[in-house]
Amino acid sequence: MIKIEYELSVPTPPPNIDAASPNTMSTSKSHQFLVSATNDKDNREEYYAALRSALADARRTVGDELTRWKEAVGKDEERLNGVRQGVKEKEEEEEEEEEEEES
């Protein structure tokens, strides 16, 4: 069996998380992926094939979940960076105006 647990440290959930499916965006998850063959000397090939399959399932499942978080947080960060950039540009314009008034 392959067991994966994770907990994400997110200060507040991004506002663009789909409220209709909150379970898909949980900050902590635990998964178990069964390896459907036994690890004995006679069935090594079968065991490793089952292990590869279970690892692929684990990678796909966790990868999909983390991608959804990356996209949700990324959109929120882009919005915040846009606001920050707008504030910075406004401050620079005000500084230029003050410099022009002084000269």
Secondary structure as GFF3:
##gff-version 3
##sequence-region A 1 103
A	DSSP	beta_strand	2	7	.	.	.	ID=ss1
A	DSSP	three_ten_helix	22	25	.	.	.	ID=ss2
A	DSSP	beta_strand	28	33	.	.	.	ID=ss3
A	DSSP	three_ten_helix	41	43	.	.	.	ID=ss4
A	DSSP	alpha_helix	44	102	.	.	.	ID=ss5
###
